[in-house]
Amino acid sequence: MLETMKQTMHRPHRQMPLLHALKTRRLKSLLFSLCLVGGALALGYLVWFWVQWHRPGMRYYVAGMKAMASNKPFVAERLWLQGVKRDPRFYGCYEQLGLLYGEIFRYPQATYYLKKAADLNPNDGELQLELARAAHQEGRMDIAEAAAKRAMELLPNNPEAVGGYGMIEAELHNREKAIWALRQAYHLKKDPRFLIAMVANEMDDLQLDQAEKDLIPYLKQHPNDPNACYLMGVLYEHKPHTPFNLRKAMAYAILAGKGMPNDVRPYTLLGRLLTEAGFPKKALKFYLAGSSIAPNDNGILNGLLECYRLLGDRQHERAVAQQYQKVLQWRNDVDQLIHQMQFNPHDVDSGLRLAHTEELLGDYAKALEYYELMVEQDPTNKRTRAALVDYCKRHHLTKLAKRLADPNYVPLVNPAEL
């Protein structure tokens, strides 16, 4: 009996080697299976990568990038167009065409090709950002809003994506969405752009108390930020017109003017404050000072008209009214010329008129872009190159003028670097 019990007690110990062997065999079998699966996946990836690298679209994509690196944008354009024709499911050529067309202001084509790329590669947040920018420039706010929202969803920790969505919603007057997104962007990155835009939208939404609450802590840390000072001046302008509030508004407007001396907004704010306080003669001095910076600005022209009316100076009032009519006509011309250029970007006459009209309006950045565009469209055209050189001389852009003396120089940014 005792012997039987001993045998029974020791039996499990004799079975352990067998169980261990079975477990080891199963583990080896599992590891072998995993190795096979891993090997198959690796092989599959290598095959996929080889196919992707050697597909027609990739070959045209790479050739186009090499052409861009050699400053041959129109060779790159032809290569990428061939790429989308030969391999319409490859998104890379669509993307580069969209970036290229965006750089030379052909925004309808830029939107078209970037949207094609985004449809083929919908989870690329940076691509969605580019689509939003191009569509915004074209005026397709429906596409811009959808792309910006998708970019924000894909890049929730990217302040540019979140803030960009907020800026577009602000332009669409969806201020609740705009304020929320801009606040999130500012939390992600303490960029003054987001705070200033958020406060401006709160002011537009008549959330004046909230705007002041958001602006005060920033101004305490950055008391000389001109944009923040300007907004605080406008906030005080909206308060009851007590002597204290008017003095505070003027003080902030003066600080803003010191920080951004080439911006007419502080001048128009001071002009409005003095006009509202009953000092049109003093207000006129600020409007005239602002006129030397931006003579065709709406706020300046309206302010001058009001001051001359209040002072009874009919001669100057008529002269400003006539100038205002010219400005309105120039702006109407710009809209029509932009429309023409979108459908015929190689129209040299319209392009040069557009550049010249923007220069008359004082938007020198846009004027330069349009002069450059005409050179980019046809680098061998002596007329457009001469027009750009003349612009450079008028505005003391000596470095660019020297580069343009080389007939092979094309003022174009590589779209892959945007």
C-alpha positions in Angstrom: 0.0 0.0 0.0 2.7 2.4 1.0 4.7 1.4 -2.2 1.7 2.1 -4.4 1.2 5.5 -2.8 4.9 6.4 -3.4 4.6 5.3 -7.0 1.4 7.4 -7.4 3.1 10.5 -5.8 6.1 10.2 -8.1 4.2 9.6 -11.4 3.6 13.4 -12.1 7.3 14.0 -11.9 8.0 11.3 -14.5 5.4 13.0 -16.8 7.0 16.5 -16.6 9.7 15.8 -19.3 7.0 14.7 -21.7 4.9 17.9 -21.1 7.9 20.1 -21.4 8.9 18.4 -24.7 5.3 19.0 -26.1 5.4 22.7 -25.1 8.8 23.2 -26.6 7.7 21.5 -29.8 4.6 23.7 -30.0 6.7 26.9 -29.3 9.1 25.9 -32.0 6.2 25.3 -34.4 4.7 28.7 -33.5 8.0 30.5 -33.9 8.6 28.7 -37.3 5.1 29.8 -38.4 5.7 33.4 -37.3 9.0 33.4 -39.1 7.3 32.1 -42.3 4.6 34.8 -41.9 7.2 37.5 -41.2 9.3 36.4 -44.1 6.3 36.4 -46.4 5.4 39.9 -45.3 8.9 41.1 -45.7 9.1 39.6 -49.2 5.7 41.0 -50.0 6.8 44.5 -48.9 10.0 44.2 -51.0 8.0 43.2 -54.0 5.5 46.0 -53.4 8.4 48.5 -52.9 10.1 47.3 -56.1 6.8 47.6 -58.1 6.2 51.1 -56.7 9.7 52.2 -57.4 9.6 50.9 -61.0 6.1 51.9 -61.9 5.7 54.5 -64.6 4.4 57.3 -62.3 7.5 57.0 -60.1 9.9 57.2 -63.0 8.2 60.4 -64.3 8.0 61.7 -60.7 11.8 61.3 -60.2 12.6 62.7 -63.6 10.5 65.7 -62.9 12.1 66.4 -59.6 15.5 66.3 -61.3 14.3 68.8 -63.8 13.1 71.1 -61.0 16.5 70.8 -59.3 18.0 72.0 -62.6 15.6 75.0 -62.6 13.6 73.6 -65.6 10.1 73.9 -64.3 8.3 73.4 -67.6 10.3 70.3 -68.4 9.2 69.0 -65.0 5.6 70.0 -65.8 5.7 67.9 -69.1 7.2 64.9 -67.3 4.6 65.0 -64.5 1.8 65.4 -67.0 3.1 62.3 -68.8 3.2 60.6 -65.4 -0.5 61.2 -64.6 -1.3 60.0 -68.1 0.7 56.8 -68.0 0.0 56.0 -64.3 -3.3 57.7 -63.2 -3.3 55.8 -59.9 0.0 57.2 -58.7 -0.5 60.3 -56.6 3.0 61.8 -56.6 2.9 63.4 -60.0 -0.6 64.9 -59.3 0.9 66.4 -56.1 3.9 68.0 -57.7 1.8 69.4 -60.5 -0.5 70.9 -57.9 2.4 72.5 -56.0 3.9 73.8 -59.3 0.7 75.4 -60.5 0.1 76.9 -57.0 3.6 78.5 -57.2 2.8 80.2 -60.5 -0.7 81.3 -59.4 -2.7 78.9 -61.5 -4.9 78.0 -58.6 -7.7 76.2 -60.5 -5.2 73.7 -61.9 -3.4 73.6 -58.5 -6.6 72.7 -56.7 -7.6 70.1 -59.4 -4.3 68.2 -59.2 -3.9 68.4 -55.4 -7.4 67.1 -55.0 -6.6 64.2 -57.3 -3.6 63.5 -55.2 -5.6 63.7 -52.0 -8.2 61.4 -53.3 -5.5 58.8 -54.0 -3.7 59.4 -50.8 -6.4 60.6 -48.3 -4.5 60.1 -45.1 -1.6 62.5 -45.9 -2.2 65.5 -43.6 0.5 67.7 -45.3 -1.1 67.0 -48.6 -4.5 68.0 -47.3 -2.9 71.3 -46.0 -1.6 72.0 -49.5 -5.0 71.4 -51.0 -6.6 73.7 -48.5 -4.2 76.5 -49.3 -4.6 76.1 -53.1 -8.4 75.9 -52.9 -8.4 78.9 -50.6 -6.4 80.9 -53.2 -8.8 79.8 -55.9 -11.8 80.9 -53.8 -13.2 77.3 -53.6 -13.9 77.6 -49.9 -16.0 74.4 -49.9 -12.9 72.4 -50.9 -10.6 74.5 -48.7 -12.8 74.0 -45.6 -13.1 70.2 -46.1 -9.4 69.8 -46.7 -8.4 72.0 -43.7 -10.7 70.0 -41.5 -9.3 66.7 -42.7 -5.7 68.0 -42.2 -6.6 69.0 -38.6 -8.1 65.5 -38.0 -4.9 63.8 -39.4 -2.5 66.2 -37.6 -4.3 67.1 -34.4 -1.0 68.1 -32.7 0.2 70.3 -35.6 -0.6 73.9 -34.8 -0.4 74.9 -38.5 -3.1 72.4 -39.4 -5.4 73.3 -36.5 -4.7 77.0 -36.8 -5.2 76.9 -40.6 -8.6 75.3 -40.1 -9.5 78.1 -37.7 -8.4 80.8 -40.2 -10.6 79.3 -42.9 -13.6 79.0 -40.6 -13.0 82.7 -39.6 -13.1 83.7 -43.3 -16.4 81.8 -43.7 -17.7 83.7 -40.6 -18.1 80.4 -38.7 -16.7 82.2 -35.7 -17.6 79.6 -33.1 -15.6 77.0 -34.9 -12.8 79.5 -35.7 -12.4 80.6 -32.1 -12.3 77.0 -30.9 -9.7 75.9 -33.4 -7.5 79.0 -32.9 -7.6 78.5 -29.2 -6.5 74.9 -29.6 -3.7 76.0 -32.0 -2.5 78.6 -29.5 -2.4 75.9 -26.7 -0.3 73.8 -29.1 2.1 76.6 -29.9 2.2 80.0 -28.3 2.2 81.7 -31.7 0.9 85.3 -31.6 -0.8 84.8 -35.0 -3.3 82.4 -33.4 -4.0 84.6 -30.4 -4.4 87.7 -32.5 -6.7 86.0 -34.9 -8.8 84.4 -32.1 -9.2 87.8 -30.4 -10.1 89.5 -33.7 -12.8 86.9 -34.2 -14.1 87.3 -30.7 -14.4 91.0 -31.4 -16.2 90.4 -34.7 -18.5 88.1 -32.8 -19.1 91.0 -30.3 -17.5 88.9 -27.5 -15.7 92.0 -26.4 -15.3 91.0 -22.7 -13.9 87.6 -23.7 -11.6 89.2 -26.2 -10.3 91.6 -23.6 -9.9 88.8 -21.1 -7.8 86.8 -23.6 -5.7 89.8 -24.7 -4.8 91.2 -21.3 -2.4 88.3 -20.2 -0.7 88.4 -23.5 -0.2 92.2 -23.4 1.2 92.0 -19.9 3.9 89.7 -21.3 4.3 91.5 -24.6 3.4 95.1 -23.9 4.8 96.4 -27.2 3.3 93.9 -29.6 1.8 96.2 -32.2 -1.0 94.0 -33.3 -2.1 93.3 -29.7 -1.9 97.1 -28.9 -4.0 97.9 -32.0 -6.7 95.4 -30.9 -6.7 96.7 -27.4 -7.1 100.2 -28.8 -10.1 99.1 -30.8 -11.6 97.4 -27.7 -11.3 100.7 -25.8 -12.8 102.5 -28.8 -15.9 100.3 -28.3 -16.2 101.3 -24.6 -18.2 104.4 -23.5 -16.4 107.4 -24.9 -15.2 108.8 -21.5 -12.0 110.8 -21.4 -10.2 107.9 -19.7 -11.3 105.3 -22.4 -10.4 107.7 -25.3 -7.0 108.3 -23.7 -6.3 104.6 -23.3 -7.5 103.9 -26.9 -5.2 106.6 -28.2 -2.2 105.4 -26.1 -2.6 101.9 -27.5 -3.0 103.2 -31.1 0.2 105.2 -30.7 2.1 102.2 -29.4 0.8 100.1 -32.3 1.9 102.8 -34.8 5.4 102.8 -33.3 5.6 99.0 -33.7 4.3 98.9 -37.2 5.0 102.3 -38.8 4.1 101.1 -42.3 0.6 99.8 -41.3 -2.2 102.3 -41.8 -4.5 100.8 -39.2 -3.1 102.8 -36.2 -3.5 106.0 -38.3 -7.1 105.2 -39.1 -7.9 104.3 -35.5 -6.4 107.6 -34.2 -8.3 109.5 -37.0 -11.6 107.8 -36.0 -11.0 108.5 -32.3 -10.2 112.2 -32.8 -13.1 112.6 -35.2 -15.5 111.0 -32.7 -14.1 113.2 -30.0 -14.9 116.3 -32.1 -11.4 117.1 -33.4 -11.6 116.7 -37.2 -8.6 119.0 -37.8 -6.3 116.9 -35.6 -7.8 113.7 -37.1 -7.0 115.0 -40.6 -3.3 115.1 -39.8 -3.3 111.4 -38.9 -5.3 110.5 -42.1 -2.8 112.5 -44.2 0.1 110.8 -42.5 -1.5 107.4 -43.2 -2.1 108.5 -46.8 1.6 108.8 -47.4 1.9 105.1 -46.6 -1.2 103.7 -48.3 -3.0 106.5 -50.3 -5.6 104.1 -51.7 -6.6 102.4 -48.5 -10.4 102.4 -47.8 -10.1 103.5 -44.2 -7.8 106.4 -45.2 -10.0 107.6 -48.1 -13.2 107.4 -46.0 -11.5 109.2 -43.2 -10.3 112.0 -45.5 -13.7 112.4 -47.0 -15.3 112.7 -43.5 -12.8 115.2 -42.2 -13.0 117.4 -45.3 -16.8 117.3 -45.1 -16.8 118.3 -41.4 -14.3 121.1 -42.1 -16.3 122.3 -45.0 -13.4 121.9 -47.5 -15.4 121.0 -50.6 -12.4 121.2 -53.0 -10.4 118.6 -51.2 -13.5 116.5 -50.6 -14.2 116.4 -54.3 -10.6 115.5 -55.1 -10.6 112.6 -52.6 -14.0 111.4 -54.0 -12.5 111.3 -57.5 -9.5 109.4 -56.3 -11.9 106.9 -54.5 -13.6 106.3 -57.8 -10.3 105.5 -59.5 -9.4 103.1 -56.7 -12.8 101.3 -57.1 -12.2 101.0 -60.8 -8.7 99.6 -60.3 -10.0 97.0 -57.9 -12.7 96.1 -60.4 -10.0 95.8 -63.1 -7.9 93.5 -60.8 -10.9 91.1 -60.3 -11.5 90.9 -64.1 -7.8 90.5 -64.9 -7.4 87.7 -62.3 -10.4 85.9 -63.9 -8.9 86.2 -67.4 -5.5 85.0 -66.2 -6.9 81.9 -64.6 -8.2 80.7 -68.0 -5.3 82.1 -70.0 -2.2 82.4 -67.8 0.0 83.1 -70.9 -1.8 86.3 -71.7 1.1 88.7 -71.4 -0.9 91.9 -71.8 -3.4 91.0 -69.1 -0.6 89.8 -66.8 1.4 93.0 -67.0 -1.7 95.1 -66.6 -2.6 93.1 -63.5 0.9 93.6 -62.0 0.8 97.3 -62.8 -2.6 97.8 -61.3 -1.7 96.0 -58.1 1.3 98.3 -58.0 -1.0 101.4 -58.4 -3.1 100.0 -55.5 0.0 99.8 -53.3 0.0 96.0 -53.0 3.6 95.6 -53.9 3.9 92.0 -52.8 1.2 91.0 -55.2 2.6 93.2 -58.0 6.0 91.5 -57.6 4.4 88.1 -57.7 2.6 88.9 -61.0 5.6 90.4 -62.6 7.6 87.3 -61.7 4.8 85.1 -62.9 5.0 86.6 -66.4 8.8 85.8 -66.5 8.1 82.3 -65.3 5.6 81.7 -68.0 8.1 82.5 -70.7 11.7 83.1 -69.6 12.7 84.1 -73.1 10.2 87.0 -73.4 12.3 90.2 -73.2 9.3 92.4 -72.6 8.2 90.6 -69.4 11.8 90.4 -68.1 12.3 94.1 -68.8 9.0 94.9 -66.9 10.2 93.0 -63.9 13.6 94.7 -64.0 12.0 98.1 -64.2 9.8 97.2 -61.2 12.9 96.1 -59.3 14.6 99.5 -60.0 11.5 101.4 -58.9 11.5 99.5 -55.6 15.3 99.2 -55.0 15.3 95.4 -55.4 18.9 95.4 -56.7 19.8 91.8 -56.0 16.8 90.5 -58.0 17.5 93.0 -60.8 21.1 91.6 -61.1 19.9 88.0 -61.2 17.4 88.9 -63.9 20.3 90.2 -66.1 21.1 86.5 -66.7 18.6 85.4 -69.4 18.6 81.8 -68.0 17.5 82.9 -64.5 13.9 82.1 -63.6 12.5 83.4 -60.3 10.7 80.2 -59.3 10.7 78.3 -56.0 11.0 74.5 -56.1 7.5 73.2 -55.2 9.0 70.3 -53.4 10.5 72.7 -50.9 7.3 74.5 -50.1 
